[in-house]
Each structure stands twice: as C-alpha cells, then as structure tokens.
C-alpha cells in the first residue's frame, strides 16, 4: 500500500470523492478527520501523542508513516517491543495484552517522552531474537505510536488521539499472505491474531478509540 491515494485525498478531497460510493466516502472522511484533529491539537499544545491501533494487516504502519511524512514528528513501533525469548513464560503468554514488553516501553519511551529531553531506546530484532539498534529521540510536539498493543492499559493515558484501524478477515489474510508469506500467515492465524482479538475484546480497545476506520 502506497501513499498515492492519501496524497490525493488530502490535496483535493472533492475531486477524490467524485463518483465514489457513499460508504467509501464516509471512511475516507474519517481520514480527513484525523488530520483535522491533529492540526487542532498541535495548535493548542506543545506535546501530544497519538495511537494507531488495530488488526494485523489493517494498515497501521502505512497510516503512521504517512502522518509522519506530513508532520515533524517522532514515530514509534510496538513491533520494536516484542517479548524476548526469556520473557515468554506460560504465565506471561496467558496474560491478556501480555504479548508485548509494555514494561520496557513505559520505562524507555513513555518516561523519555514525558521528560521532554533527548533519550534513546533499543529496538527488538525478530531475526536475532535480541535487542538490536539504539534509536536516539529528540523532543517533538507530535509523537506517533503505532501497532497492536499501543493502547495497552499501562500506556493508554498518554494519548490525545486514539485511532483504531479495522479490516475484514478475508482482506486481512490476503494482505498478511502477500506481506509475510504462507509460513508466517499460519502463525498469525494460529497464534497472534487470536491473542490480538482477545486483547481487543477484553480490554474494550475499540470502545476506547476516538476514530475507527477501514483503509482501502
């Protein structure tokens, strides 16, 4: 998925909506609402955070990267905080929302953001199964946190805007297969998607979101 349609939408919405079915127009108008909300929040604050949460394959990274390209902002990925092998105990994996190192995210990122000072954190490498590169972060007004578990109860209170991206099951499987291949698709279906759905349901993530939409 590329930024072409997003650029067209933001630059010339009336032309973009021409001959489009009403249900699709409503979804795209929610995208415009996101940018209007960000502009309004930035005009009133010198520090803000937005969450981009939602189903696997729904376009969280795409939307986050596009917003990041439109504003001078920091972008954080929850994928950089997967559990390390030694953390994957039976107790932890049975915890709703426990499939992410939210403790480290709070300690390294949330505390760093709140300090309004430069800080750094390490990213998790899914190939080596170890902490890898160190990212150095400068304070900025807009901070984007994207990925499943970005609205974990231990993190959610920092956000000024919470976005949830939804997707139907058929499109989700097609996108994950294209992006990750058949072997990884099986892991998504049998492991990660059930854990995500349980987290969404039991933590009432959609109900706590400000904007819910589907990207094409």
Buried (B, 14 or more C-beta within 10 A) or exposed (E): BEBEBBBEBBEEBEEBBEEEEEEEEEBBEBBEBBBEBBEEBBEEEEBBBBBBBBBBBBBBBBBBBBBBEBBEBBBBBBBBBBBEEEBEEEEEEEEBBBBBBBEBBBEBBBEBBEEEEEBEBBBBEEEEEEBEEEBEBEBBBBBBBBBBBBBBEBBBEBBBBBBBBBBEEEBBBBBBBEEBEEEEBEEBBEEBBEBBEEBBEEBEBBEBBBBBBBBE
